[in-house]
């Protein structure tokens, strides 16, 4: 199932980049550091991961964004023989508005969550997810950002504050 989502995302990114668009378009990739909050923060430690993002120009200051990635969290607590992890794979669409290097970026979508114990028990589910981010891009290449992300259903919420460091590759032909 995850492979299907990744293939679908890659197809969308490649297809979208082939259309002539007004504005600047980029593919970005980088590292995530995610600090769990709320009940999720009580149960899991700081997570690490990566992201990939397509940013497609829709004017001189805006971009439609497609984001995916992977973050993994280890369960908090000092269990001697028990280890559990939670992972999150978001599939988000958003709009980034740029202000001379600074940006704001609300996003909506779906995330796949996987809980796994060393006992062999595993549970995978998905839920509506939203995120709101801010950041700064240096020279249209190096990106530093922060976001708040929340997703869940049936009373279980995965909430986190994330920090990102990435690099953006231009899709526009140089003139």
PAROKOL-687162 format. One record per residue: residue number from 1; x, y, z of N, C-alpha, C, O in turn. Coordinates in pm, 1 decimal, padded with zeros to 6 digits. Layout:
NURO    nr      neast     nnorth        nup     caeast    canorth       caup      ceast     cnorth        cup      oeast     onorth        oup
NURO   NUM          X          Y          Z          X          Y          Z          X          Y          Z          X          Y          Z
...
This chain:
NURO    nr      neast     nnorth        nup     caeast    canorth       caup      ceast     cnorth        cup      oeast     onorth        oup
NURO     1    00082.9   -00118.8    00000.0    00000.0    00000.0    00000.0    00087.4    00125.2    00000.0    00060.8    00219.3   -00074.7
NURO     2    00192.1    00126.8    00084.0    00280.0    00243.9    00087.8    00349.5    00263.9   -00045.7    00364.9    00377.0   -00092.0
NURO     3    00391.6    00153.6   -00107.9    00458.4    00165.3   -00237.4    00365.8    00230.8   -00339.0    00409.9    00311.1   -00421.2
NURO     4    00236.1    00195.9   -00333.2    00139.7    00254.6   -00425.1    00132.3    00406.7   -00405.1    00129.6    00482.4   -00502.1
NURO     5    00129.1    00450.6   -00279.1    00123.6    00594.3   -00251.6    00250.1    00665.5   -00299.4    00242.7    00775.6   -00353.8
NURO     6    00364.7    00603.3   -00279.2    00490.0    00665.8   -00322.3    00497.9    00673.6   -00474.8    00544.9    00773.7   -00528.9
NURO     7    00452.7    00569.6   -00544.4    00450.6    00571.7   -00690.5    00353.5    00678.6   -00739.2    00383.9    00751.5   -00833.6
NURO     8    00236.1    00688.6   -00675.2    00139.5    00790.8   -00712.2    00196.6    00930.0   -00691.8    00180.9    01016.0   -00778.5
NURO     9    00262.4    00954.3   -00579.3    00322.1    01084.9   -00552.6    00430.8    01117.4   -00654.8    00436.2    01229.2   -00705.8
NURO    10    00516.4    01021.7   -00684.5    00623.1    01043.6   -00783.1    00563.4    01075.0   -00920.6    00613.9    01162.0   -00991.5
NURO    11    00457.6    01005.5   -00958.1    00391.6    01030.8   -01087.2    00334.4    01171.8   -01091.7    00348.4    01241.5   -01192.2
NURO    12    00270.2    01214.1   -00983.7    00213.4    01349.4   -00978.4    00323.6    01453.6   -00989.5    00310.5    01550.3   -01064.6
NURO    13    00432.5    01434.4   -00914.8    00542.6    01530.8   -00917.6    00604.4    01541.1   -01056.6    00629.2    01651.7   -01104.6
NURO    14    00629.2    01429.2   -01121.1    00688.9    01430.4   -01254.7    00593.6    01490.6   -01356.0    00635.1    01569.4   -01441.0
NURO    15    00464.9    01454.2   -01347.9    00365.9    01507.6   -01441.8    00349.5    01657.8   -01426.3    00346.3    01731.5   -01524.9
NURO    16    00339.2    01702.4   -01302.5    00319.3    01844.6   -01277.8    00438.1    01927.0   -01323.5    00421.7    02040.2   -01369.0
NURO    17    00557.3    01871.2   -01311.9    00675.8    01946.9   -01351.3    00688.0    01960.9   -01502.2    00763.9    02045.2   -01550.0
NURO    18    00615.0    01879.9   -01578.1    00625.3    01886.6   -01723.0    00536.0    01993.9   -01784.3    00552.2    02026.4   -01901.9
NURO    19    00442.7    02049.4   -01708.5    00355.1    02153.2   -01759.5    00422.2    02289.4   -01746.0    00489.3    02316.8   -01646.5
NURO    20    00403.5    02375.3   -01847.8    00456.7    02511.0   -01838.5    00378.2    02587.7   -01733.5    00255.6    02596.0   -01741.3
NURO    21    00447.1    02643.1   -01636.6    00379.8    02713.3   -01529.1    00444.2    02847.8   -01507.1    00563.9    02866.1   -01529.1
NURO    22    00363.5    02940.7   -01463.6    00411.1    03073.9   -01431.6    00469.9    03069.4   -01291.8    00408.7    03014.3   -01200.2
NURO    23    00585.7    03125.8   -01274.9    00648.0    03126.0   -01143.6    00759.4    03024.1   -01135.7    00793.8    02958.9   -01234.3
NURO    24    00814.7    03011.8   -01017.2    00928.7    02923.8   -00996.0    00882.8    02790.1   -00938.3    00799.5    02785.7   -00847.8
NURO    25    00938.1    02681.4   -00991.9    00904.6    02547.1   -00945.7    01031.2    02476.6   -00898.2    01138.9    02492.7   -00955.6
NURO    26    01015.2    02398.1   -00791.6    01128.3    02330.2   -00729.6    01088.4    02190.7   -00681.6    00970.7    02162.2   -00659.4
NURO    27    01187.2    02106.1   -00666.4    01174.8    01981.5   -00591.1    01266.6    01998.3   -00471.3    01384.5    02030.1   -00486.6
NURO    28    01212.5    01977.1   -00352.3    01291.7    01992.6   -00230.8    01301.8    01860.7   -00155.8    01210.6    01778.1   -00160.5
NURO    29    01412.4    01842.2   -00087.2    01432.4    01723.5   -00004.7    01514.4    01763.3    00116.8    01596.9    01854.4    00110.1
NURO    30    01491.5    01694.8    00227.3    01567.8    01727.6    00346.1    01535.3    01640.1    00464.7    01469.7    01536.8    00451.9
NURO    31    01582.4    01683.5    00580.8    01568.2    01609.3    00705.5    01466.1    01676.0    00797.2    01451.0    01798.2    00797.4
NURO    32    01396.6    01593.8    00874.7    01296.7    01637.6    00971.9    01339.1    01597.7    01112.6    01393.0    01489.0    01133.7
NURO    33    01314.8    01685.5    01207.7    01325.1    01654.5    01349.3    01187.7    01686.7    01406.2    01145.5    01802.3    01401.8
NURO    34    01116.6    01587.5    01459.6    00977.7    01605.1    01503.3    00965.5    01586.7    01653.6    01005.9    01484.5    01709.0
NURO    35    00909.0    01687.9    01718.3    00890.2    01686.8    01863.2    00742.9    01658.0    01891.9    00659.0    01745.6    01871.0
NURO    36    00709.1    01537.2    01939.4    00569.2    01503.4    01966.6    00509.9    01594.7    02074.1    00579.1    01635.6    02167.3
NURO    37    00381.2    01625.8    02059.7    00311.1    01708.7    02158.0    00183.6    01637.3    02201.9    00144.1    01536.7    02143.0
NURO    38    00120.1    01690.2    02305.9   -00004.4    01632.4    02355.0    00014.2    01491.2    02406.2    00121.4    01455.9    02455.3
NURO    39   -00090.7    01409.7    02394.7   -00085.6    01270.3    02439.2    00021.3    01191.7    02363.5    00087.7    01105.3    02420.8
NURO    40    00037.6    01221.7    02236.0    00141.1    01155.6    02156.0    00279.6    01184.3    02214.7    00365.9    01096.5    02217.0
NURO    41    00300.2    01307.4    02262.1    00427.2    01345.2    02323.9    00452.0    01276.7    02457.0    00566.8    01258.4    02497.2
NURO    42    00344.3    01238.4    02525.8    00359.5    01165.5    02651.7    00407.7    01022.3    02627.6    00470.6    00962.3    02714.7
NURO    43    00378.2    00968.0    02509.4    00406.4    00827.3    02482.1    00529.6    00802.2    02395.6    00586.5    00693.1    02398.4
NURO    44    00571.6    00905.3    02317.1    00681.5    00883.3    02223.5    00787.5    00991.8    02235.1    00758.9    01106.3    02270.0
NURO    45    00911.8    00951.8    02204.6    01025.9    01042.7    02206.7    01035.6    01119.8    02075.0    00960.8    01093.3    01980.9
NURO    46    01127.3    01214.2    02069.8    01153.5    01292.7    01948.6    01180.0    01200.4    01830.6    01253.5    01102.3    01841.8
NURO    47    01118.3    01233.9    01716.3    01133.2    01151.7    01597.0    01225.1    01215.6    01495.1    01247.3    01336.7    01495.8
NURO    48    01277.8    01132.2    01407.8    01361.1    01180.0    01297.6    01305.9    01124.4    01167.5    01235.9    01023.1    01166.2
NURO    49    01338.3    01191.9    01058.8    01290.7    01144.6    00930.3    01340.0    01229.9    00816.2    01435.8    01306.0    00829.7
NURO    50    01272.7    01215.8    00702.9    01307.0    01290.3    00582.3    01178.7    01331.0    00511.5    01070.9    01279.7    00541.5
NURO    51    01191.3    01422.4    00418.6    01076.3    01464.1    00339.4    01119.7    01490.9    00195.7    01237.3    01513.7    00167.4
NURO    52    01021.4    01487.6    00106.1    01039.0    01530.3   -00032.6    00916.5    01613.3   -00067.0    00804.2    01581.0   -00028.3
NURO    53    00941.1    01721.8   -00141.3    00832.8    01816.0   -00168.7    00845.0    01869.8   -00310.5    00953.7    01907.3   -00354.5
NURO    54    00733.9    01873.1   -00381.1    00725.9    01940.6   -00509.4    00660.0    02075.7   -00487.9    00556.8    02085.0   -00421.4
NURO    55    00719.4    02180.8   -00544.0    00665.7    02317.2   -00532.3    00648.1    02371.2   -00674.3    00746.0    02390.6   -00746.5
NURO    56    00523.4    02395.2   -00713.7    00492.5    02430.3   -00851.6    00436.5    02572.2   -00858.6    00330.0    02600.8   -00803.7
NURO    57    00509.6    02660.9   -00926.9    00476.6    02801.9   -00933.7    00339.5    02829.9   -00992.8    00304.8    02776.6   -01098.2
NURO    58    00261.8    02913.1   -00925.3    00128.9    02954.8   -00971.7    00116.8    03106.9   -00967.1    00008.8    03160.0   -00940.9
NURO    59    00223.8    03174.9   -00991.7    00229.4    03319.5   -00987.2    00368.3    03360.9   -00944.7    00457.1    03276.9   -00930.5
NURO    60    00387.4    03487.2   -00924.9    00521.4    03533.4   -00889.5    00556.0    03510.1   -00742.6    00673.9    03511.4   -00707.2
NURO    61    00455.7    03488.7   -00655.4    00484.7    03471.0   -00512.9    00425.0    03344.1   -00453.2    00439.0    03321.5   -00333.0
NURO    62    00359.4    03261.1   -00532.6    00293.9    03143.3   -00476.3    00332.7    03013.1   -00543.4    00377.0    03010.9   -00658.3
NURO    63    00315.2    02904.9   -00469.6    00342.1    02770.9   -00520.6    00243.4    02672.2   -00459.9    00214.1    02678.0   -00340.4
NURO    64    00192.5    02582.2   -00542.3    00116.5    02468.7   -00493.2    00220.0    02364.5   -00452.3    00315.7    02339.7   -00525.7
NURO    65    00201.2    02303.2   -00335.2    00300.6    02207.5   -00285.3    00239.6    02069.2   -00268.0    00122.9    02054.9   -00231.3
NURO    66    00320.9    01968.0   -00295.1    00288.0    01827.7   -00268.8    00401.7    01773.2   -00183.4    00517.9    01776.8   -00223.8
NURO    67    00367.7    01722.7   -00065.1    00470.8    01681.0    00030.4    00446.9    01538.4    00078.4    00333.5    01498.4    00104.5
NURO    68    00554.8    01463.2    00089.4    00551.3    01332.6    00153.9    00682.4    01314.7    00230.0    00775.0    01394.5    00215.9
NURO    69    00688.7    01211.9    00308.5    00809.4    01185.8    00385.1    00791.9    01065.8    00474.5    00700.8    00985.2    00455.6
NURO    70    00879.3    01054.6    00571.6    00874.4    00944.3    00667.0    00936.7    00992.2    00796.9    01047.9    01045.1    00797.0
NURO    71    00865.7    00973.8    00907.6    00919.0    01005.5    01040.5    00897.2    00885.8    01131.1    00793.9    00819.3    01123.5
NURO    72    00995.3    00858.4    01217.5    00987.5    00743.8    01307.3    01010.3    00790.2    01450.7    01098.8    00871.3    01478.2
NURO    73    00928.2    00736.7    01542.0    00932.5    00773.5    01683.0    00946.8    00647.1    01767.0    00880.3    00546.8    01741.3
NURO    74    01034.3    00652.5    01867.8    01050.8    00540.4    01960.2    00968.5    00569.6    02084.9    00962.8    00683.2    02132.0
NURO    75    00904.8    00465.3    02137.9    00821.4    00482.6    02256.1    00904.0    00530.0    02375.3    01015.3    00482.7    02398.4
NURO    76    00847.1    00625.1    02450.9    00913.0    00675.7    02570.8    00903.1    00570.5    02681.5    00815.2    00484.4    02677.8
NURO    77    00989.5    00577.3    02775.7    00987.3    00482.2    02887.0    01110.3    00393.3    02883.4    01172.5    00374.6    02778.8
NURO    78    01143.0    00340.7    02995.7    01260.2    00254.9    03007.7    01216.7    00109.8    03023.5    01225.2    00053.1    03132.4
NURO    79    01171.1    00051.6    02916.4    01129.6   -00088.8    02917.2    01251.3   -00173.1    02883.9    01321.9   -00146.0    02786.8
NURO    80    01275.3   -00274.0    02963.6    01392.6   -00356.7    02943.6    01379.4   -00447.4    02821.9    01471.7   -00456.0    02740.9
NURO    81    01265.2   -00515.5    02808.2    01248.4   -00613.8    02701.4    01145.0   -00571.3    02597.5    01113.0   -00649.0    02507.5
NURO    82    01092.9   -00451.0    02608.2    00984.2   -00409.2    02520.2    01026.0   -00284.6    02441.4    01071.2   -00185.5    02498.9
NURO    83    01010.0   -00291.5    02310.1    01041.4   -00177.6    02224.2    00924.4   -00157.0    02128.4    00877.9   -00251.3    02064.5
NURO    84    00877.9   -00033.9    02119.3    00769.6   -00001.6    02026.4    00806.0    00124.8    01949.7    00871.1    00214.8    02002.6
NURO    85    00763.1    00129.7    01825.3    00786.0    00247.4    01742.2    00657.0    00286.7    01671.4    00569.0    00203.9    01647.8
NURO    86    00648.4    00412.9    01638.8    00538.0    00467.0    01558.7    00603.2    00537.6    01441.6    00701.8    00609.2    01458.9
NURO    87    00548.8    00517.9    01322.4    00598.5    00591.1    01206.8    00482.4    00662.4    01139.2    00367.2    00620.3    01149.6
NURO    88    00514.3    00770.1    01070.2    00413.3    00849.4    01000.7    00461.8    00880.1    00859.4    00576.3    00920.4    00838.8
NURO    89    00372.6    00860.4    00762.6    00400.0    00892.3    00623.0    00289.4    00988.0    00576.8    00179.4    00943.6    00544.0
NURO    90    00317.8    01119.0    00573.8    00215.3    01214.4    00529.8    00211.4    01226.4    00377.7    00313.4    01212.2    00310.1
NURO    91    00092.6    01252.7    00325.8    00069.2    01283.0    00184.3   -00013.9    01411.1    00184.1   -00136.0    01406.0    00198.7
NURO    92    00052.2    01526.2    00167.4   -00012.0    01655.3    00189.1   -00005.7    01743.3    00064.2    00092.6    01741.2   -00009.8
NURO    93   -00111.8    01820.1    00042.5   -00114.0    01922.1   -00060.9   -00130.9    02055.9    00009.7   -00203.0    02065.5    00108.9
NURO    94   -00064.5    02158.8   -00041.3   -00071.0    02287.8    00025.2   -00045.8    02402.6   -00069.5   -00032.7    02384.7   -00190.6
NURO    95   -00039.3    02519.4   -00012.1   -00007.7    02640.8   -00086.5    00097.0    02716.9   -00008.0    00078.4    02745.9    00110.2
NURO    96    00207.6    02749.2   -00074.2    00315.3    02825.1   -00011.9    00312.1    02967.1   -00067.8    00314.6    02988.0   -00189.1
NURO    97    00306.5    03064.0    00023.3    00314.3    03203.8   -00018.9    00448.4    03258.2    00028.0    00483.3    03247.4    00145.6
NURO    98    00523.6    03316.9   -00065.4    00659.1    03364.5   -00038.5    00663.6    03515.8   -00018.1    00597.5    03591.3   -00089.2
NURO    99    00743.0    03558.6    00080.6    00762.2    03699.6    00113.7    00912.2    03728.0    00120.4    00968.9    03729.5    00229.7
NURO   100    00977.8    03750.7    00006.2    01121.6    03782.5    00003.8    01205.0    03686.1    00087.1    01281.5    03729.1    00173.5
NURO   101    01191.4    03558.9    00062.7    01266.6    03457.1    00134.8    01184.9    03386.5    00241.3    01196.4    03265.0    00257.4
NURO   102    01102.0    03461.0    00314.9    01014.4    03400.1    00415.1    00895.6    03335.6    00345.4    00857.5    03377.1    00235.9
NURO   103    00837.0    03234.3    00408.2    00716.2    03173.5    00352.3    00623.3    03125.6    00463.0    00665.5    03099.5    00575.7
NURO   104    00494.6    03114.8    00427.4    00393.2    03048.7    00510.3    00331.5    02940.6    00422.5    00318.2    02958.1    00301.4
NURO   105    00293.6    02828.0    00484.7    00245.8    02714.8    00405.6    00144.9    02629.0    00482.2    00184.3    02543.0    00561.0
NURO   106    00013.8    02651.9    00459.6   -00086.0    02559.4    00515.4   -00097.6    02436.4    00424.4   -00081.7    02446.8    00302.8
NURO   107   -00125.6    02319.6    00484.6   -00136.7    02194.8    00409.5   -00249.8    02108.1    00465.2   -00281.9    02113.4    00583.9
NURO   108   -00309.3    02028.0    00375.9   -00412.1    01930.4    00412.4   -00380.8    01799.6    00343.1   -00317.5    01798.6    00237.5
NURO   109   -00424.7    01689.2    00401.4   -00404.7    01561.7    00334.9   -00434.2    01443.5    00423.3   -00525.6    01446.1    00505.8
NURO   110   -00355.3    01339.8    00404.7   -00376.0    01211.1    00468.4   -00241.0    01158.6    00514.9   -00139.8    01179.4    00447.9
NURO   111   -00238.8    01090.9    00629.0   -00115.2    01028.0    00676.6   -00140.3    00882.2    00707.9   -00247.6    00844.0    00754.7
NURO   112   -00039.9    00802.3    00681.2   -00042.4    00660.9    00715.8    00042.0    00644.6    00841.4    00157.8    00686.2    00845.2
NURO   113   -00016.9    00583.7    00944.7    00051.4    00563.8    01072.5    00071.4    00414.2    01094.4   -00019.5    00334.6    01071.1
NURO   114    00191.8    00376.5    01139.7    00223.3    00236.1    01164.0    00282.7    00223.2    01303.0    00385.3    00284.0    01333.6
NURO   115    00218.5    00144.5    01386.0    00267.0    00115.7    01521.3    00320.9   -00026.3    01520.1    00254.8   -00117.7    01470.7
NURO   116    00442.1   -00045.6    01574.8    00505.8   -00177.9    01572.1    00572.9   -00205.7    01705.6    00642.7   -00120.7    01760.8
NURO   117    00550.5   -00326.9    01756.6    00615.4   -00371.2    01879.8    00714.5   -00482.7    01848.8    00697.8   -00555.4    01750.8
NURO   118    00817.4   -00496.2    01931.9    00913.8   -00604.8    01910.7    00853.5   -00741.7    01940.4    00918.6   -00843.6    01916.9
NURO   119    00730.9   -00746.2    01991.4    00661.8   -00873.2    02015.0    00605.2   -00929.7    01885.2    00558.7   -01043.7    01881.4
NURO   120    00609.5   -00848.6    01777.5    00554.7   -00891.4    01649.3    00420.7   -00827.1    01617.1    00374.4   -00834.5    01503.2
NURO   121    00357.8   -00764.0    01715.9    00227.4   -00701.4    01691.6    00247.4   -00570.1    01616.9    00336.7   -00492.0    01649.5
NURO   122    00163.9   -00546.8    01517.3    00170.7   -00423.3    01439.5    00030.6   -00376.0    01404.8   -00062.3   -00456.2    01395.2
NURO   123    00015.8   -00245.9    01386.2   -00113.3   -00188.6    01349.2   -00087.9   -00072.3    01254.7   -00007.9    00016.4    01284.4
NURO   124   -00156.1   -00072.9    01141.3   -00142.9    00034.2    01042.9   -00279.7    00096.1    01019.4   -00379.0    00025.1    01003.4
NURO   125   -00284.1    00227.7    01017.3   -00409.1    00299.3    00993.4   -00374.6    00432.9    00930.1   -00258.1    00472.5    00926.7
NURO   126   -00474.1    00501.1    00880.9   -00453.0    00632.2    00821.5   -00558.4    00729.6    00867.7   -00663.3    00689.6    00918.2
NURO   127   -00530.7    00858.5    00850.3   -00623.9    00959.8    00897.2   -00598.8    01093.5    00827.8   -00490.1    01119.9    00776.4
NURO   128   -00701.7    01176.1    00828.1   -00691.1    01314.4    00781.5   -00581.5    01383.8    00860.4   -00569.4    01363.8    00981.3
NURO   129   -00501.7    01465.2    00792.8   -00390.7    01536.5    00856.7   -00386.6    01680.2    00804.7   -00413.4    01705.9    00687.3
NURO   130   -00353.1    01771.4    00892.2   -00331.0    01910.6    00850.9   -00198.2    01957.6    00910.0   -00149.8    01904.7    01010.1
NURO   131   -00141.4    02057.9    00845.0   -00016.0    02115.2    00892.9   -00010.9    02263.2    00857.2   -00072.7    02307.1    00760.2
NURO   132    00062.7    02338.7    00936.0    00085.9    02480.3    00908.8    00234.6    02506.4    00929.5    00289.2    02476.5    01035.7
NURO   133    00300.1    02562.4    00827.6    00443.8    02582.4    00836.4    00487.3    02723.9    00803.6    00417.2    02798.7    00735.4
NURO   134    00604.6    02758.4    00853.8    00670.3    02884.5    00822.5    00818.1    02854.1    00800.3    00867.8    02750.2    00843.7
NURO   135    00887.3    02944.1    00733.3    01029.2    02921.0    00714.8    01096.2    03028.0    00633.0    01037.8    03132.1    00602.9
NURO   136    01220.2    03000.6    00597.6    01300.0    03092.6    00517.7    01382.7    03010.2    00419.2    01434.6    02903.8    00453.0
NURO   137    01393.8    03062.0    00296.5    01474.1    02996.8    00193.2    01588.6    03090.5    00156.5    01566.1    03205.1    00117.6
NURO   138    01711.0    03041.2    00169.0    01830.6    03118.0    00135.5    01868.4    03090.9   -00009.9    01889.7    02975.8   -00047.9
NURO   139    01876.8    03196.6   -00091.7    01918.3    03187.4   -00232.5    01835.5    03087.5   -00313.8    01888.9    03024.0   -00404.7
NURO   140    01707.2    03072.5   -00283.4    01617.7    02977.6   -00351.0    01665.4    02833.5   -00340.9    01622.4    02749.7   -00420.2
NURO   141    01752.9    02802.0   -00245.8    01809.0    02666.4   -00237.4    01799.2    02605.6   -00098.3    01733.7    02502.9   -00080.7
NURO   142    01862.4    02666.5    00000.1    01867.3    02610.6    00135.5    01742.3    02656.4    00211.0    01715.6    02776.0    00222.7
NURO   143    01666.8    02559.5    00261.5    01541.3    02589.1    00330.0    01547.6    02548.5    00476.6    01589.5    02437.6    00509.6
NURO   144    01505.5    02639.9    00564.3    01494.3    02614.8    00707.3    01349.8    02644.2    00743.6    01299.0    02752.5    00714.8
NURO   145    01283.0    02547.8    00807.2    01141.9    02568.6    00836.3    01097.0    02502.8    00964.8    01166.9    02419.9    01023.0
NURO   146    00977.4    02542.4    01007.6    00912.3    02485.0    01124.5    00765.2    02465.6    01089.4    00708.6    02542.0    01011.2
NURO   147    00704.1    02363.1    01147.5    00563.2    02338.6    01120.2    00498.6    02272.2    01240.4    00565.3    02211.2    01323.9
NURO   148    00367.5    02285.7    01246.7    00287.5    02210.1    01342.8    00200.7    02117.7    01260.0    00137.7    02161.4    01163.6
NURO   149    00196.6    01990.5    01296.3    00120.8    01891.3    01219.4    00033.2    01811.8    01314.4    00075.9    01776.4    01424.3
NURO   150   -00090.9    01783.2    01271.6   -00184.5    01707.8    01353.7   -00267.4    01615.8    01265.4   -00313.8    01655.6    01158.6
NURO   151   -00285.1    01494.8    01310.3   -00368.2    01398.7    01239.1   -00415.8    01291.2    01333.6   -00351.9    01264.5    01435.4
NURO   152   -00527.3    01229.3    01301.0   -00576.6    01121.1    01384.2   -00725.2    01100.2    01366.4   -00793.0    01175.4    01296.3
NURO   153   -00774.4    00996.0    01431.7   -00917.4    00966.9    01429.3   -00952.1    00879.2    01548.1   -00864.0    00822.3    01612.5
NURO   154   -01080.1    00868.9    01576.3   -01130.6    00784.6    01685.6   -01064.5    00816.8    01819.2   -01036.9    00726.8    01898.6
NURO   155   -01039.1    00944.9    01843.8   -00983.3    00985.8    01972.4   -00832.4    00978.3    01983.9   -00777.4    01021.9    02085.0
NURO   156   -00763.1    00924.8    01884.1   -00617.1    00917.6    01887.9   -00562.0    01024.1    01795.1   -00595.4    01025.6    01676.6
NURO   157   -00477.6    01114.0    01846.6   -00418.6    01220.5    01767.5   -00267.1    01211.4    01770.4   -00205.9    01193.9    01875.8
NURO   158   -00208.1    01223.7    01652.2   -00063.8    01230.7    01639.0   -00032.0    01376.9    01610.2   -00054.8    01425.9    01499.6
NURO   159    00020.7    01445.6    01710.4    00050.2    01587.3    01697.8    00199.1    01608.5    01719.9    00260.6    01546.4    01806.5
NURO   160    00255.8    01698.9    01638.5    00399.5    01723.6    01651.2    00435.7    01862.8    01601.9    00367.1    01922.7    01519.1
NURO   161    00545.1    01911.0    01655.9    00608.7    02033.1    01610.1    00735.0    01987.4    01538.7    00817.3    01917.0    01597.1
NURO   162    00751.0    02027.1    01411.8    00864.7    01978.8    01334.3    00960.3    02088.7    01292.4    00919.8    02202.5    01268.9
NURO   163    01086.4    02053.6    01283.4    01191.2    02142.1    01232.1    01249.8    02076.1    01107.8    01272.8    01955.2    01105.5
NURO   164    01273.9    02157.4    01003.7    01323.2    02102.4    00877.7    01444.9    02177.6    00828.0    01459.2    02298.2    00848.0
NURO   165    01532.1    02102.5    00762.5    01645.1    02159.3    00691.1    01650.6    02085.8    00558.2    01657.9    01963.0    00554.5
NURO   166    01647.1    02162.2    00448.4    01643.8    02096.9    00318.4    01710.9    02176.0    00209.0    01759.5    02287.2    00229.5
NURO   167    01712.2    02115.0    00091.7    01770.8    02176.1   -00027.1    01668.6    02169.3   -00138.7    01605.1    02065.7   -00158.6
NURO   168    01651.8    02280.2   -00213.0    01555.1    02288.5   -00322.3    01627.8    02291.7   -00457.0    01718.9    02371.7   -00478.6
NURO   169    01585.2    02202.5   -00546.7    01639.9    02194.5   -00681.2    01541.9    02260.5   -00776.9    01423.8    02225.7   -00777.9
NURO   170    01589.1    02355.2   -00857.5    01502.0    02427.7   -00949.7    01458.0    02339.4   -01065.3    01537.4    02262.2   -01119.1
NURO   171    01330.3    02351.1   -01103.4    01276.0    02282.3   -01220.3    01265.1    02375.4   -01340.0    01234.1    02330.9   -01450.5
NURO   172    01290.4    02504.4   -01319.2    01282.8    02602.4   -01426.9    01412.8    02599.6   -01507.4    01522.3    02591.6   -01451.6
NURO   173    01397.8    02606.4   -01639.9    01515.8    02611.9   -01725.5    01586.6    02745.7   -01705.1    01521.8    02850.1   -01697.4
NURO   174    01717.8    02742.4   -01696.6    01792.5    02868.0   -01679.3    01788.4    02946.8   -01809.3    01794.1    02891.0   -01918.9
NURO   175    01778.5    03076.4   -01793.7    01765.1    03165.4   -01911.0    01893.9    03232.8   -01943.2    01900.8    03310.7   -02038.3
